Amino acid sequence: MDPNGYYYLHNAPNDVQPGGSQRTQQALKTKYGNRAGWMAATRKFLLANGFNGTGAWSATPEIQAENAKADKPLAYTINLDFMSKYGDKRGGTYVQPGHKGYPNDVIFAFDPGFPEFVEEQAKKLVSNRKDKNLFGYFSDNEMPLLRKNLDGYLTLPVTEPGYVAAKKWADERSITLETITDQNRQDFLAFAADRYFGIVATALKKYDPNHMYLGCRFHGAQRYYPELMKVAGKYLDAISINYYNNWTPEKNWMADWEQVSGKPFIVTEWYVKGEDAPGLANTAGAGWVVKTQADRGRFYQNFTLGLLESKNCVGWHWFKYQDNDPTLVGAEPSNTNANKGIVDNTLEPYPALLEQMRELNFQMYHLADFFDNRPPM
C-alpha cells in the first residue's frame, strides 16, 4: 500500500545519479546546467517511462529537494550500510567486486561495538519519519551470510568477538571443527542472522517506525537458504533479493520465500548487458549478455511478468540508471565497463530498451490484477 492506501508496486532503476567521469559531467552541464536541473528532468524522464521511484545508491539530497516541489514525486530508498561502515571504522574489511569483503567471510555481528554504532547511525533517521516519499531502508548490501559462517567464525583469532560467540554456541552443543554437520551450519547461520537483523530492526523501528526495513539485499545462494529466509521474515517488512543467473524467475522458490518468511519480496538488482552498446567490453558485473538493446527490453518484460505472476513480489529495481564508464578513474571493480544503464555515459537514453520497459511498466497494475484474478476497477 502507498501512503494514501492504494495498492503499490515499486519499480525503479538503481543508482539514479550522474556518473563522475569527465564526459558525463560535461553532458550534465550541457544538457541540464547543474544537478538540480538534471534531477528535475530525470524525475520527468523516469515517470514518462513508467518508473515510479529510485533504488539504492541514488542521489538522495537531490531527490528529496525535487520531491518537495514536484506534483508527482519519486518514491526513493536509502542504503544505510551499517555493517559496511562499522567495518570501515573498526578495520578488517576490504574491497572486492560488488560488495564489501570481511575476514573469513564473516560479518562483525557479535562485536560489542556494533549495536552502539547502529544506534548512533539510526538516530540520524528521525528527520525522515514524516517523509511519505521514502519507500524504505536497506541496512547493507550482499553480506556474506553463508552456511560456511560457523567454520569461518571458529577459525578467526581467538580474541575476536565473533570467535568467542561461535565457540560458546558450538560448545553448548558439543560441536567441534571436526564434527560440524551441515545442519549445524544452517542452525548457526540462522543464529548469526538473527543477531544482525535483530540489532538493526530494533534501531530502525525506534527512530523511524514509519518506513519499511527492506533487509540487506540477499545475493547468490542466499535465496535458497530457508533458514535465512525464516529469520529475515521475523524482522523485515519485505525481503530484498539481488536476482542474477536466471532468464526467468523461479516459480517454486518465489512461492517458498513467502511460505517460509511470511513476507513479500522485492528484486533489488537484475539486468542484462547488450553487445550493441559502443565502447563497452561488458566483462564487469554479474548480469548476462544479450545481442541488442531490444533484447534487453525483452528480458525486462519476461522477467517482470514472472515476478508479477508470483503474486508476492512488491517491486523491482533494475541495475542501473547509467552505464559503467570505462573512462572513470577508480571505479568500483564490478562497475568498470558494462552496459547496465537505461542511459549511456553522455546521459542519452536507450530507446529500444526503454520502449519495452515503458510498455510493461504502464501495464503493471493491470497485469497484477490479471494474475491475481481480480476484476478490473
N, C-alpha and C positions, 0 to 999 in steps of 0.2 A: 504494500500500500504506500502511496505517496502521502505527504503531509495533509492533503485535502481528502484523503480517504478513498482514492481511486486505485484500481489495480495498476501495477507499475513494473516494467522491466527496464533495467539499466543497461543501455548499450552505449559503448564509448570506446575511443582509442586511448591507449596508454601514452604517457609521456608527451602530453599536449603542451609543448613549448618549443620555441625555435632553437635549433642546434647552435653550437658555439663556434662553428667554423667561420672563416673569413667570408666565404661566398654566401653562406646562409645569413650572416649578419648584414651583409651588403644587400641581399634580397629583401630582408625585413625592412631596412631603411628605405629602399627604393619603393617598395610596394605599399608600406604601411606607416612609415615615418618613425614609429617607435613601438615599444612593446604594448602599450595601451591600444594603439591603433591596430596592431596585429591581433590582439585579443578580441577587440570588438568585431573585426572581420571574421576571425576564426570561430567565434560563437555562432555567427550567422551561417558560416560555411558548414559547421557541424550539424546545426539544426536543419539546414537545407538538404542535407544528405541523410536525414532520418536518425542521426545520433542525438541523444539527449543528455550526455554528460561527458565526464573525463575520468580516466583511470589513474593509476598510480603514477607518481613522479611528474605530475603536471604542474603548471605554473600557478600555484595556489594563490599568491597575492593578487596576481592579475585577474584570475578567475573571480575571486571574491569582489574585487573592485568593479569588474564588468557586471557581475550579477546584481550588484547594488543598484544599478541604474537601468538594467535590462527588463524588458517586458516579458521575455522568455529566458529565464536563467538556465544555466547548466548545473546538473547535479554532479558534484565532484567528490573525489575520495582523497584521503591523505594516508601516506605510508609513514608510520612513526619510527620504524627501525629501532625499536627498543633494544633488542639483543645485540644488533649490529653496532649501535652507538655505545652500548655498555662495553662491548668487546674492544672497541677502539680506545675507550678511556682506560680500561683495565689492562689492555695489552694481550697479545697472543693471537689475534685474528690476522688474516692475510687475504690478499686479493686473488680471486680465481674467477674464471669466466661465469658470468650470470648471477653470482651471489657470493656472499662472504664465506671465507674458509675459517674453520675452527680447529683447535688442536684435537687430534684423534677423531675428527668429525663428530664432536660432541659440543653442545652449547653450554653456557655458563648458568644453567637454570638453578643450580644448587649453591651458587655463590651467595654468601650472606649480604653482599652489597647490591645484588640485582633488584630485590624488592624496593629498596630505598631509591635506587636510580629510577625505576619505573614510576614510583610515586612522584618524584620531583619533575619528571618529564610530563606526566599526566596532568599535573596542576596547571600547566600552560594551556590546557584544552578547555578550561572553564569558559573562555570567551566564545567558544563555538556552540555553546549549549542551545542558543536560540536560532542558529542558522539553519533554516529549513531546506537550504540547498545542499547541505553536506549529507552525502549518501551514507558514509561510514568510514571506519578506520581499518587499515591493515597494521598489524603490530610489527611485522617483519616480512622478509621475502625469502622463500626457498631455503629454509633452515634444514640442517641435517638431522631431522627427527627420523631415525632409521632403526631397523631391527638389530643392527650391529652395535647400537649405542652401549649396551651393557658391557660388551668386550672393550669398547673404546674408553669408557669411564674407568674400568678396572685396570687399564694399562696406563693411566695417567700417573704422574708423580704422586706419591702417597700423601703429600701435603696439600694437594689440590682439593678444594671442597667437593668437586664432582666425584673424585675417587672416594673420599670419605663417605659420601652419601650412598654411592653404589656398593661399597664394601659392606656398609651396615645393612643395606637391603639384601645383599647376597648372603651375608652371614645369618640373618634371621631365617633364611630359607635353606641353609646348609648347602649353598651353591659355591663352587669354585670355578676358576677359569677353565679347568679341565673337565668339569661336569656340566657346564652350561648346556641347556637344551634350547631348541627353537621356541618352545613355549615360554621358557624363562625370558628369552629375548623379547618376545611380544609383550609379556607382562611388564617388563621393565620399561619398554618404550611407552606404554600407557602411563606408568608411574612418572616418568620424566616429563611427558607431555602435559600431564595433569598439573604438575608443579608449575610449568611455564604458563599455560593458559590460565590457571587459577590466579597467579600473581597479576597478570596483565588485565584480565577481565575485571578483577576487583577494583583496580585503579581506574580503569576506564569508566566503569559504572559509577564510581564515586564522584568523579569530576565532570563527566559528560554522560549522564544516563539517557540522554535523548537521541543518541545516534548509535548505529549498529557497529558491532565488533565483527569484522569480516575475516578474522584469522590471519594466518601468516603465509598464505599463497603456497599451498602444498604443490609439490612437483615430483616428477619421476614416478617411482613405485609407491609413493606415499598414498596415492589414491586407491591402491589395492590393499591397504592395511586396515582391516575393520577395527582393530584395537585403537588405532589413531583416530578414525572417524567417530568412534563411540565417545572418546574423551572430548574431542572437538565439539561434539553436539551438546555437551554439558555446559559449555562456556560461550560458544559463538552464536551469533544471530543468523549468519549464513556462512557456509564453508567455501573459501576461495581456493580454486584449483587452477594452476598453470598447466594447460592441457596440450601436450605435444605427442607426436608419434602416432597419430591416428587420423585417417582421412574423414572418418565419421565417428561421432561419439558412441561409446559402448553402452547399449541399452541396459544390459544386465547390471553393469557396475553402477550406472546412474540410479537405477532403482535401489540397489543395495545401499548407496550412500544415504538415501532418505530413510530407508528402513533401519539402518544401524545408528545413524546420528540423530534422526528425528528433526533434521533441519534441511532447508533448501541449500542449493549450491549456486555459485557464480563462477564462470570461467574467466580468469583474470589475466591470462596470456594465451595466445594462439595466433598463428599466422602461417602463410607460405610466402616464398620469395619467387619473383618472376625472372626468368632468364633474359627477358627483353629489356630489363632496366639498364640503361647505358652506364658504363663505368663502375659497375658493382660486381665483384667476384663471387659474392654470395657464399663464401666459406664460413662466415661467422654466424653464430646463433643456432638455436635448436629447431627452427622451422624447416620443413622440406622445401624442395624447389619444383616449380611448375614452369611451363613454357612461356606463358604470356600473362599480362595483367587481366585479361578476360578470364583466364583460368584461375587466377587468384579470386576473382569475383565468384566464379562457380564454386570454388572451395568454400568461400564465405557462406553462400546460400545453403549448400549441402550441410555444412556443419551446424549452422544456426537452426535449420529445420530439425535436425536431430535433437538439439537442445530443447527446442520448443515442444517437440513430441514427448520429451521425458516427463513433462508436467511439474518437475520440481527444480527447474533452473530459473533463477530470477534475474539473469543478465549475462552479458559477455563483454569483455574488454579486449579489443584487437591490439596486438602488439606490432606496430605502434603508429603514432601520428606521422613522424618523419623518418625517411630512410637513414640508415647509417651513412656517415660521411667519411670516406677514406682519407680526406684531407685534414680531418680533425686530429690535432696532436693530443696524445694522452687519452684516447677513447677507452672506455671500459672494454675488456678483452672479448666479450661476446657481442659487441656492437661496433664493429670496425668497418664492414664493407658489404652490408646486405640490404636487399630491397625488402624492407619491412613496412614501409610507410604507406599512408594514403596520399602523402605529398612527397615530392623529391627534395633534393638539397638546395633548390632555389625556391622552395615553398610553392611549387606548381603541382596541382592535383594530378592524379592518375585517372582520367575519365573512364576508361574501360573497366577498371576495378570499381570505382565509385558508382557507376551506373547500376551494377548488380547489388552492391551494398545498399544503395538507396531503395531499390525495388523491394528488397526484403525488409529493410528497416521500417518502411512506411506501412507494411502489412503485418508487422509482428504481432499486434494485438488481435487482429482478425485470425491469424494463423493459430495463436494460442487458444482462442475461442474454438476454432475448428478441432484442434487436437483434444481439447477438453470436452468436446461435445456440448458446448454452451451455445444456446441460440443467440443470433445477432440481436443487438440492442435496437 
